[in-house]
Structure formats: structure tokens, C-alpha cells
Amino acid sequence: MNDTLDSFLDELQGRVYDDTRESMGEEVYRRWKNPVYLKKMEQPSVQAELSGSCGDSITIYLKIMDGRVIAANFETTGCGSSQVSGEVVCEYAIGKSVEEAGMLDGKDVLQVLGGLPEENTHCAYLAAETLREAARNYLQRV
Ligand code: FES
């Protein structure tokens, strides 16, 4: 009985993964399945939280040393698209000067991801804007 249920659930999960890969593309699927930066950072140098028109929010945490981003993490209350967009902005920010990190645009995020469904493009813009806000917050302080 348990084996039957387990194999049914495995098959169902496999179908969900296959559907996600097919509809969202390989790049989005890979980042969604294997998040690297999705966690709260303790004692960041700066952080920013913004909410989108959908009501979801993204928080970006940056650790900065000598004007460069040396670590980045994020949390989101939003959808899978906001998760993969947060992954892209954190990956981009690490190693950049704060000024450079603060120039990322949502279009750049969409390009890295190979696009998102029309109804989710705002998630990429929200992630990029949150990174820019974190950079602004930092630069206003120094
Ligand atoms: Fe709200 Fe993606 S962040 S729908």
C-alpha cells in the first residue's frame, strides 16, 4: 500500500517537474530546483525589501567589503519566478562594485532566464529593483 502511494507520488512529482521544465525552460527549471542564494543573511551590510503590484515581496541582503559585494542572499514571499529572479540578481551582484550592482535592470534578469511567462515578467523587475534599492541604501550611508 505504502509502496503504491510512494510510486504514485513520485510519478506525480516527476510530471510536475517535466511540465515545469517544458513550460518555463531549462534555465528557469535548473535555478528553481537548485536554489543557491535563497536564505536570510545574518548581519548584512545592507538590505532592502520591496513589494510588487502582485502583493509579494522580495528582500535582498548584501555583504559589502571595500565597496564590493562579497555575498548576496534573498528571501521572497512570491512565486517560483520571483525565486529564480532572486537567484539571478544575487549571482550578478557578487563581485560587482555597489554602483555596478545597482544598475541591473529587469530586462537583464529576463535575458539570463531566457524569458518568463508574460504574467510573471514583473517578478524579474521586482528582483532587479530590490537590488537597486539595496545598493542605493548602502550608497546613501557611506
Ligand atoms: Fe508576485 Fe511573482 S513575485 S507573482
Backbone and ligand atoms as CSV (ligand in chain L), in Angstrom:
chain,resi,resn,atom,element,x,y,z
A,1,MET,N,N,0.824,-1.203,0.000
A,1,MET,CA,C,0.000,0.000,0.000
A,1,MET,C,C,0.858,1.253,0.000
A,2,ASN,N,N,1.840,1.338,0.943
A,2,ASN,CA,C,2.719,2.493,1.002
A,2,ASN,C,C,3.593,2.600,-0.234
A,3,ASP,N,N,4.072,1.440,-0.741
A,3,ASP,CA,C,4.890,1.462,-1.954
A,3,ASP,C,C,4.089,2.003,-3.128
A,4,THR,N,N,2.809,1.612,-3.202
A,4,THR,CA,C,1.955,2.085,-4.297
A,4,THR,C,C,1.774,3.588,-4.207
A,5,LEU,N,N,1.512,4.076,-2.997
A,5,LEU,CA,C,1.340,5.509,-2.798
A,5,LEU,C,C,2.634,6.258,-3.103
A,6,ASP,N,N,3.744,5.701,-2.629
A,6,ASP,CA,C,5.043,6.353,-2.885
A,6,ASP,C,C,5.327,6.444,-4.373
A,7,SER,N,N,5.081,5.360,-5.094
A,7,SER,CA,C,5.402,5.415,-6.522
A,7,SER,C,C,4.427,6.335,-7.257
A,8,PHE,N,N,3.159,6.394,-6.796
A,8,PHE,CA,C,2.210,7.340,-7.394
A,8,PHE,C,C,2.690,8.773,-7.181
A,9,LEU,N,N,3.121,9.082,-5.945
A,9,LEU,CA,C,3.583,10.442,-5.646
A,9,LEU,C,C,4.860,10.777,-6.412
A,10,ASP,N,N,5.755,9.784,-6.547
A,10,ASP,CA,C,6.987,10.012,-7.326
A,10,ASP,C,C,6.654,10.331,-8.774
A,11,GLU,N,N,5.691,9.563,-9.314
A,11,GLU,CA,C,5.315,9.780,-10.711
A,11,GLU,C,C,4.670,11.156,-10.886
A,12,LEU,N,N,3.816,11.517,-9.918
A,12,LEU,CA,C,3.145,12.816,-9.968
A,12,LEU,C,C,4.174,13.945,-9.894
A,13,GLN,N,N,5.121,13.807,-8.986
A,13,GLN,CA,C,6.154,14.830,-8.848
A,13,GLN,C,C,6.997,14.915,-10.122
A,14,GLY,N,N,7.303,13.774,-10.691
A,14,GLY,CA,C,8.055,13.760,-11.947
A,14,GLY,C,C,7.315,14.500,-13.043
A,15,ARG,N,N,5.988,14.321,-13.091
A,15,ARG,CA,C,5.200,15.015,-14.116
A,15,ARG,C,C,5.208,16.525,-13.883
A,16,VAL,N,N,5.118,16.929,-12.607
A,16,VAL,CA,C,5.170,18.367,-12.291
A,16,VAL,C,C,6.512,18.939,-12.740
A,17,TYR,N,N,7.603,18.217,-12.464
A,17,TYR,CA,C,8.931,18.681,-12.874
A,17,TYR,C,C,9.023,18.772,-14.398
A,18,ASP,N,N,8.522,17.748,-15.074
A,18,ASP,CA,C,8.574,17.752,-16.546
A,18,ASP,C,C,7.772,18.911,-17.122
A,19,ASP,N,N,6.568,19.134,-16.558
A,19,ASP,CA,C,5.726,20.237,-17.043
A,19,ASP,C,C,6.405,21.589,-16.810
A,20,THR,N,N,7.030,21.730,-15.627
A,20,THR,CA,C,7.707,22.991,-15.309
A,20,THR,C,C,8.867,23.223,-16.271
A,21,ARG,N,N,9.650,22.174,-16.512
A,21,ARG,CA,C,10.790,22.296,-17.421
A,21,ARG,C,C,10.318,22.697,-18.814
A,22,GLU,N,N,9.231,22.055,-19.245
A,22,GLU,CA,C,8.729,22.323,-20.589
A,22,GLU,C,C,8.165,23.741,-20.718
A,23,SER,N,N,7.405,24.177,-19.712
A,23,SER,CA,C,6.752,25.486,-19.835
A,23,SER,C,C,7.689,26.647,-19.497
A,24,MET,N,N,8.647,26.435,-18.605
A,24,MET,CA,C,9.490,27.557,-18.158
A,24,MET,C,C,10.883,27.550,-18.787
A,25,GLY,N,N,11.288,26.438,-19.359
A,25,GLY,CA,C,12.617,26.376,-19.966
A,25,GLY,C,C,13.647,25.804,-19.011
A,26,GLU,N,N,14.748,25.344,-19.578
A,26,GLU,CA,C,15.776,24.639,-18.808
A,26,GLU,C,C,16.459,25.547,-17.776
A,27,GLU,N,N,16.754,26.777,-18.169
A,27,GLU,CA,C,17.471,27.689,-17.270
A,27,GLU,C,C,16.645,27.992,-16.014
A,28,VAL,N,N,15.374,28.297,-16.214
A,28,VAL,CA,C,14.489,28.576,-15.082
A,28,VAL,C,C,14.334,27.328,-14.235
A,29,TYR,N,N,14.147,26.192,-14.871
A,29,TYR,CA,C,13.946,24.933,-14.148
A,29,TYR,C,C,15.159,24.615,-13.262
A,30,ARG,N,N,16.346,24.751,-13.840
A,30,ARG,CA,C,17.583,24.426,-13.105
A,30,ARG,C,C,17.707,25.322,-11.862
A,31,ARG,N,N,17.443,26.596,-12.024
A,31,ARG,CA,C,17.572,27.517,-10.880
A,31,ARG,C,C,16.469,27.292,-9.844
A,32,TRP,N,N,15.290,26.953,-10.312
A,32,TRP,CA,C,14.163,26.711,-9.406
A,32,TRP,C,C,14.409,25.465,-8.555
A,33,LYS,N,N,14.980,24.431,-9.190
A,33,LYS,CA,C,15.218,23.164,-8.479
A,33,LYS,C,C,16.408,23.236,-7.531
A,34,ASN,N,N,17.374,24.106,-7.844
A,34,ASN,CA,C,18.614,24.145,-7.068
A,34,ASN,C,C,18.943,25.562,-6.605
A,35,PRO,N,N,18.135,26.109,-5.717
A,35,PRO,CA,C,18.423,27.485,-5.265
A,35,PRO,C,C,19.734,27.549,-4.482
A,36,VAL,N,N,20.515,28.576,-4.759
A,36,VAL,CA,C,21.821,28.748,-4.122
A,36,VAL,C,C,21.785,29.900,-3.106
A,37,TYR,N,N,21.043,30.946,-3.425
A,37,TYR,CA,C,21.110,32.185,-2.642
A,37,TYR,C,C,19.864,32.431,-1.800
A,38,LEU,N,N,18.914,31.517,-1.839
A,38,LEU,CA,C,17.621,31.707,-1.177
A,38,LEU,C,C,17.716,31.415,0.312
A,39,LYS,N,N,18.147,32.409,1.064
A,39,LYS,CA,C,18.152,32.300,2.528
A,39,LYS,C,C,18.436,33.666,3.130
A,40,LYS,N,N,18.002,33.828,4.353
A,40,LYS,CA,C,18.250,35.073,5.075
A,40,LYS,C,C,19.733,35.176,5.393
A,41,MET,N,N,20.278,36.366,5.291
A,41,MET,CA,C,21.673,36.594,5.677
A,41,MET,C,C,21.696,37.238,7.056
A,42,GLU,N,N,22.507,36.686,7.931
A,42,GLU,CA,C,22.686,37.300,9.249
A,42,GLU,C,C,23.683,38.447,9.117
A,43,GLN,N,N,23.391,39.566,9.723
A,43,GLN,CA,C,24.261,40.742,9.750
A,43,GLN,C,C,24.736,41.190,8.362
A,44,PRO,N,N,23.794,41.469,7.472
A,44,PRO,CA,C,24.208,42.004,6.166
A,44,PRO,C,C,24.729,43.430,6.321
A,45,SER,N,N,25.491,43.876,5.352
A,45,SER,CA,C,25.919,45.281,5.340
A,45,SER,C,C,24.724,46.175,5.049
A,46,VAL,N,N,23.823,45.661,4.217
A,46,VAL,CA,C,22.626,46.422,3.854
A,46,VAL,C,C,21.561,45.439,3.373
A,47,GLN,N,N,20.319,45.840,3.485
A,47,GLN,CA,C,19.242,45.026,2.945
A,47,GLN,C,C,18.141,45.942,2.428
A,48,ALA,N,N,17.314,45.393,1.563
A,48,ALA,CA,C,16.166,46.150,1.052
A,48,ALA,C,C,15.032,45.172,0.828
A,49,GLU,N,N,13.820,45.645,1.064
A,49,GLU,CA,C,12.624,44.837,0.814
A,49,GLU,C,C,11.641,45.682,0.026
A,50,LEU,N,N,11.180,45.133,-1.075
A,50,LEU,CA,C,10.164,45.820,-1.876
A,50,LEU,C,C,9.027,44.858,-2.167
A,51,SER,N,N,7.838,45.423,-2.309
A,51,SER,CA,C,6.667,44.632,-2.695
A,51,SER,C,C,6.246,45.018,-4.096
A,52,GLY,N,N,5.782,44.030,-4.838
A,52,GLY,CA,C,5.323,44.287,-6.193
A,52,GLY,C,C,3.827,44.506,-6.247
A,53,SER,N,N,3.343,44.774,-7.447
A,53,SER,CA,C,1.910,45.006,-7.633
A,53,SER,C,C,1.099,43.753,-7.297
A,54,CYS,N,N,1.760,42.593,-7.330
A,54,CYS,CA,C,1.088,41.327,-7.002
A,54,CYS,C,C,0.906,41.162,-5.493
A,55,GLY,N,N,1.578,42.023,-4.699
A,55,GLY,CA,C,1.487,41.931,-3.247
A,55,GLY,C,C,2.604,41.120,-2.621
A,56,ASP,N,N,3.405,40.453,-3.449
A,56,ASP,CA,C,4.535,39.675,-2.924
A,56,ASP,C,C,5.728,40.589,-2.693
A,57,SER,N,N,6.626,40.128,-1.837
A,57,SER,CA,C,7.812,40.936,-1.579
A,57,SER,C,C,9.088,40.114,-1.747
A,58,ILE,N,N,10.154,40.824,-2.049
A,58,ILE,CA,C,11.494,40.239,-2.132
A,58,ILE,C,C,12.388,41.049,-1.220
A,59,THR,N,N,13.203,40.365,-0.453
A,59,THR,CA,C,14.206,41.017,0.387
A,59,THR,C,C,15.582,40.581,-0.107
A,60,ILE,N,N,16.449,41.561,-0.327
A,60,ILE,CA,C,17.819,41.284,-0.765
A,60,ILE,C,C,18.763,41.678,0.359
A,61,TYR,N,N,19.718,40.821,0.647
A,61,TYR,CA,C,20.741,41.082,1.661
A,61,TYR,C,C,22.101,41.118,0.968
A,62,LEU,N,N,22.895,42.134,1.261
A,62,LEU,CA,C,24.236,42.222,0.672
A,62,LEU,C,C,25.277,42.367,1.768
A,63,LYS,N,N,26.369,41.665,1.587
A,63,LYS,CA,C,27.542,41.901,2.436
A,63,LYS,C,C,28.571,42.598,1.549
A,64,ILE,N,N,29.079,43.719,2.032
A,64,ILE,CA,C,29.929,44.576,1.212
A,64,ILE,C,C,31.255,44.815,1.913
A,65,MET,N,N,32.313,44.691,1.134
A,65,MET,CA,C,33.639,44.966,1.679
A,65,MET,C,C,34.422,45.783,0.649
A,66,ASP,N,N,35.006,46.875,1.101
A,66,ASP,CA,C,35.780,47.765,0.211
A,66,ASP,C,C,34.988,48.146,-1.040
A,67,GLY,N,N,33.706,48.421,-0.857
A,67,GLY,CA,C,32.884,48.889,-1.969
A,67,GLY,C,C,32.421,47.806,-2.920
A,68,ARG,N,N,32.721,46.535,-2.609
A,68,ARG,CA,C,32.308,45.424,-3.482
A,68,ARG,C,C,31.377,44.474,-2.739
A,69,VAL,N,N,30.453,43.918,-3.484
A,69,VAL,CA,C,29.532,42.923,-2.921
A,69,VAL,C,C,30.281,41.596,-2.819
A,70,ILE,N,N,30.420,41.098,-1.599
A,70,ILE,CA,C,31.139,39.830,-1.447
A,70,ILE,C,C,30.181,38.671,-1.158
A,71,ALA,N,N,28.938,38.973,-0.818
A,71,ALA,CA,C,27.936,37.917,-0.621
A,71,ALA,C,C,26.557,38.527,-0.826
A,72,ALA,N,N,25.639,37.714,-1.318
A,72,ALA,CA,C,24.267,38.174,-1.545
A,72,ALA,C,C,23.312,37.016,-1.295
A,73,ASN,N,N,22.216,37.333,-0.651
A,73,ASN,CA,C,21.146,36.351,-0.412
A,73,ASN,C,C,19.811,37.051,-0.586
A,74,PHE,N,N,18.757,36.262,-0.659
A,74,PHE,CA,C,17.427,36.869,-0.787
A,74,PHE,C,C,16.394,35.949,-0.155
A,75,GLU,N,N,15.250,36.561,0.158
A,75,GLU,CA,C,14.056,35.813,0.544
A,75,GLU,C,C,12.906,36.375,-0.269
A,76,THR,N,N,11.895,35.567,-0.496
A,76,THR,CA,C,10.725,36.061,-1.211
A,76,THR,C,C,9.468,35.410,-0.663
A,77,THR,N,N,8.393,36.166,-0.666
A,77,THR,CA,C,7.092,35.602,-0.326
A,77,THR,C,C,6.353,35.219,-1.607
A,78,GLY,N,N,7.034,35.412,-2.735
A,78,GLY,CA,C,6.362,35.288,-4.025
A,78,GLY,C,C,6.500,33.933,-4.689
A,79,CYS,N,N,6.282,33.973,-5.974
A,79,CYS,CA,C,6.154,32.785,-6.804
A,79,CYS,C,C,7.514,32.205,-7.188
A,80,GLY,N,N,7.488,31.104,-7.935
A,80,GLY,CA,C,8.714,30.490,-8.429
A,80,GLY,C,C,9.509,31.430,-9.313
A,81,SER,N,N,8.826,32.280,-10.063
A,81,SER,CA,C,9.534,33.247,-10.924
A,81,SER,C,C,10.294,34.266,-10.081
A,82,SER,N,N,9.734,34.647,-8.952
A,82,SER,CA,C,10.463,35.574,-8.089
A,82,SER,C,C,11.667,34.871,-7.476
A,83,GLN,N,N,11.525,33.577,-7.233
A,83,GLN,CA,C,12.663,32.816,-6.690
A,83,GLN,C,C,13.810,32.772,-7.700
A,84,VAL,N,N,13.516,32.411,-8.930
A,84,VAL,CA,C,14.601,32.310,-9.911
A,84,VAL,C,C,15.167,33.697,-10.242
A,85,SER,N,N,14.321,34.725,-10.182
A,85,SER,CA,C,14.808,36.091,-10.430
A,85,SER,C,C,15.736,36.530,-9.293
A,86,GLY,N,N,15.394,36.173,-8.062
A,86,GLY,CA,C,16.267,36.469,-6.923
A,86,GLY,C,C,17.607,35.771,-7.057
A,87,GLU,N,N,17.576,34.543,-7.562
A,87,GLU,CA,C,18.829,33.819,-7.797
A,87,GLU,C,C,19.717,34.578,-8.777
A,88,VAL,N,N,19.117,35.070,-9.857
A,88,VAL,CA,C,19.893,35.770,-10.889
A,88,VAL,C,C,20.483,37.066,-10.339
A,89,VAL,N,N,19.687,37.844,-9.598
A,89,VAL,CA,C,20.220,39.136,-9.141
A,89,VAL,C,C,21.339,38.939,-8.110
A,90,CYS,N,N,21.213,37.931,-7.267
A,90,CYS,CA,C,22.288,37.679,-6.286
A,90,CYS,C,C,23.561,37.214,-6.997
A,91,GLU,N,N,23.396,36.311,-7.939
A,91,GLU,CA,C,24.552,35.820,-8.699
A,91,GLU,C,C,25.253,36.991,-9.397
A,92,TYR,N,N,24.449,37.875,-9.990
A,92,TYR,CA,C,25.000,39.028,-10.697
A,92,TYR,C,C,25.752,39.949,-9.735
A,93,ALA,N,N,25.169,40.192,-8.565
A,93,ALA,CA,C,25.720,41.210,-7.656
A,93,ALA,C,C,27.081,40.822,-7.099
A,94,ILE,N,N,27.276,39.529,-6.854
A,94,ILE,CA,C,28.510,39.100,-6.172
A,94,ILE,C,C,29.731,39.418,-7.043
A,95,GLY,N,N,30.677,40.133,-6.448
A,95,GLY,CA,C,31.902,40.510,-7.142
A,95,GLY,C,C,31.831,41.886,-7.798
A,96,LYS,N,N,30.623,42.452,-7.879
A,96,LYS,CA,C,30.464,43.768,-8.503
A,96,LYS,C,C,30.683,44.871,-7.471
A,97,SER,N,N,31.041,46.069,-7.957
A,97,SER,CA,C,31.020,47.235,-7.073
A,97,SER,C,C,29.554,47.505,-6.734
A,98,VAL,N,N,29.328,48.233,-5.650
A,98,VAL,CA,C,27.943,48.541,-5.265
A,98,VAL,C,C,27.263,49.336,-6.381
A,99,GLU,N,N,28.012,50.247,-7.001
A,99,GLU,CA,C,27.440,51.057,-8.088
A,99,GLU,C,C,27.002,50.156,-9.255
A,100,GLU,N,N,27.866,49.217,-9.629
A,100,GLU,CA,C,27.516,48.301,-10.738
A,100,GLU,C,C,26.313,47.445,-10.375
A,101,ALA,N,N,26.308,46.931,-9.154
A,101,ALA,CA,C,25.185,46.081,-8.721
A,101,ALA,C,C,23.879,46.857,-8.805
A,102,GLY,N,N,23.965,48.160,-8.552
A,102,GLY,CA,C,22.774,48.996,-8.548
A,102,GLY,C,C,22.290,49.393,-9.932
A,103,MET,N,N,22.901,48.849,-10.971
A,103,MET,CA,C,22.486,49.194,-12.333
A,103,MET,C,C,21.743,48.059,-13.034
A,104,LEU,N,N,21.565,46.931,-12.354
A,104,LEU,CA,C,20.899,45.798,-13.006
A,104,LEU,C,C,19.436,46.150,-13.300
A,105,ASP,N,N,18.992,45.728,-14.466
A,105,ASP,CA,C,17.620,46.006,-14.897
A,105,ASP,C,C,16.840,44.698,-15.030
A,106,GLY,N,N,15.551,44.780,-14.901
A,106,GLY,CA,C,14.715,43.592,-15.049
A,106,GLY,C,C,14.887,42.906,-16.397
A,107,LYS,N,N,15.170,43.714,-17.440
A,107,LYS,CA,C,15.390,43.126,-18.779
A,107,LYS,C,C,16.586,42.191,-18.758
A,108,ASP,N,N,17.628,42.573,-17.986
A,108,ASP,CA,C,18.829,41.732,-17.892
A,108,ASP,C,C,18.479,40.398,-17.225
A,109,VAL,N,N,17.647,40.467,-16.203
A,109,VAL,CA,C,17.242,39.244,-15.495
A,109,VAL,C,C,16.474,38.324,-16.445
A,110,LEU,N,N,15.562,38.916,-17.201
A,110,LEU,CA,C,14.769,38.128,-18.152
A,110,LEU,C,C,15.664,37.506,-19.214
A,111,GLN,N,N,16.687,38.241,-19.623
A,111,GLN,CA,C,17.591,37.710,-20.652
A,111,GLN,C,C,18.341,36.492,-20.122
A,112,VAL,N,N,18.847,36.585,-18.898
A,112,VAL,CA,C,19.575,35.451,-18.311
A,112,VAL,C,C,18.662,34.227,-18.209
A,113,LEU,N,N,17.417,34.479,-17.840
A,113,LEU,CA,C,16.480,33.363,-17.640
A,113,LEU,C,C,15.915,32.817,-18.947
A,114,GLY,N,N,16.184,33.511,-20.036
A,114,GLY,CA,C,15.589,33.085,-21.304
A,114,GLY,C,C,14.109,33.431,-21.362
A,115,GLY,N,N,13.712,34.433,-20.570
A,115,GLY,CA,C,12.328,34.886,-20.544
A,115,GLY,C,C,11.518,34.214,-19.448
A,116,LEU,N,N,10.381,34.824,-19.150
A,116,LEU,CA,C,9.399,34.279,-18.206
A,116,LEU,C,C,8.035,34.443,-18.855
A,117,PRO,N,N,7.041,33.695,-18.436
A,117,PRO,CA,C,5.701,33.918,-18.958
A,117,PRO,C,C,5.289,35.378,-18.735
A,118,GLU,N,N,4.525,35.921,-19.666
A,118,GLU,CA,C,4.134,37.338,-19.625
A,118,GLU,C,C,3.624,37.760,-18.244
A,119,GLU,N,N,2.806,36.901,-17.634
A,119,GLU,CA,C,2.215,37.268,-16.343
A,119,GLU,C,C,3.237,37.277,-15.207
A,120,ASN,N,N,4.472,36.827,-15.481
A,120,ASN,CA,C,5.490,36.791,-14.435
A,120,ASN,C,C,6.699,37.678,-14.724
A,121,THR,N,N,6.659,38.448,-15.801
A,121,THR,CA,C,7.833,39.282,-16.082
A,121,THR,C,C,8.043,40.316,-14.973
A,122,HIS,N,N,6.951,40.740,-14.324
A,122,HIS,CA,C,7.109,41.733,-13.257
A,122,HIS,C,C,7.964,41.196,-12.112
A,123,CYS,N,N,8.043,39.888,-11.947
A,123,CYS,CA,C,8.841,39.298,-10.864
A,123,CYS,C,C,10.325,39.603,-11.090
A,124,ALA,N,N,10.764,39.555,-12.348
A,124,ALA,CA,C,12.158,39.862,-12.686
A,124,ALA,C,C,12.452,41.336,-12.388
A,125,TYR,N,N,11.492,42.207,-12.736
A,125,TYR,CA,C,11.687,43.645,-12.483
A,125,TYR,C,C,11.691,43.940,-10.982
A,126,LEU,N,N,10.863,43.226,-10.232
A,126,LEU,CA,C,10.839,43.424,-8.776
A,126,LEU,C,C,12.182,43.024,-8.156
A,127,ALA,N,N,12.742,41.905,-8.594
A,127,ALA,CA,C,14.030,41.455,-8.044
A,127,ALA,C,C,15.131,42.460,-8.370
A,128,ALA,N,N,15.171,42.930,-9.616
A,128,ALA,CA,C,16.208,43.894,-10.010
A,128,ALA,C,C,16.035,45.206,-9.250
A,129,GLU,N,N,14.806,45.664,-9.105
A,129,GLU,CA,C,14.557,46.927,-8.394
A,129,GLU,C,C,14.945,46.796,-6.921
A,130,THR,N,N,14.732,45.631,-6.341
A,130,THR,CA,C,15.107,45.439,-4.934
A,130,THR,C,C,16.626,45.486,-4.774
A,131,LEU,N,N,17.342,44.904,-5.738
A,131,LEU,CA,C,18.809,45.001,-5.690
A,131,LEU,C,C,19.244,46.459,-5.824
A,132,ARG,N,N,18.626,47.196,-6.742
A,132,ARG,CA,C,18.988,48.613,-6.900
A,132,ARG,C,C,18.699,49.395,-5.624
A,133,GLU,N,N,17.584,49.074,-4.975
A,133,GLU,CA,C,17.229,49.744,-3.716
A,133,GLU,C,C,18.271,49.454,-2.632
A,134,ALA,N,N,18.730,48.204,-2.555
A,134,ALA,CA,C,19.756,47.852,-1.564
A,134,ALA,C,C,21.035,48.639,-1.843
A,135,ALA,N,N,21.420,48.736,-3.112
A,135,ALA,CA,C,22.625,49.490,-3.475
A,135,ALA,C,C,22.449,50.961,-3.108
A,136,ARG,N,N,21.276,51.519,-3.422
A,136,ARG,CA,C,21.016,52.928,-3.063
A,136,ARG,C,C,21.095,53.126,-1.564
A,137,ASN,N,N,20.479,52.233,-0.819
A,137,ASN,CA,C,20.502,52.344,0.649
A,137,ASN,C,C,21.943,52.386,1.158
A,138,TYR,N,N,22.765,51.528,0.578
A,138,TYR,CA,C,24.160,51.478,1.032
A,138,TYR,C,C,24.903,52.764,0.677
A,139,LEU,N,N,24.725,53.196,-0.570
A,139,LEU,CA,C,25.477,54.375,-1.051
A,139,LEU,C,C,25.042,55.653,-0.327
A,140,GLN,N,N,23.798,55.721,0.138
A,140,GLN,CA,C,23.344,56.889,0.898
A,140,GLN,C,C,24.011,56.970,2.270
A,141,ARG,N,N,24.446,55.814,2.755
A,141,ARG,CA,C,25.032,55.769,4.105
A,141,ARG,C,C,26.525,56.094,4.110
A,142,VAL,N,N,27.213,55.817,2.988
A,142,VAL,CA,C,28.684,55.993,3.001
A,142,VAL,C,C,29.101,57.346,2.446
L,1,FES,FE1,FE,4.333,38.026,-7.116
L,1,FES,FE2,FE,5.913,36.665,-8.821
L,1,FES,S1,S,6.508,37.960,-7.190
L,1,FES,S2,S,3.726,36.792,-8.796
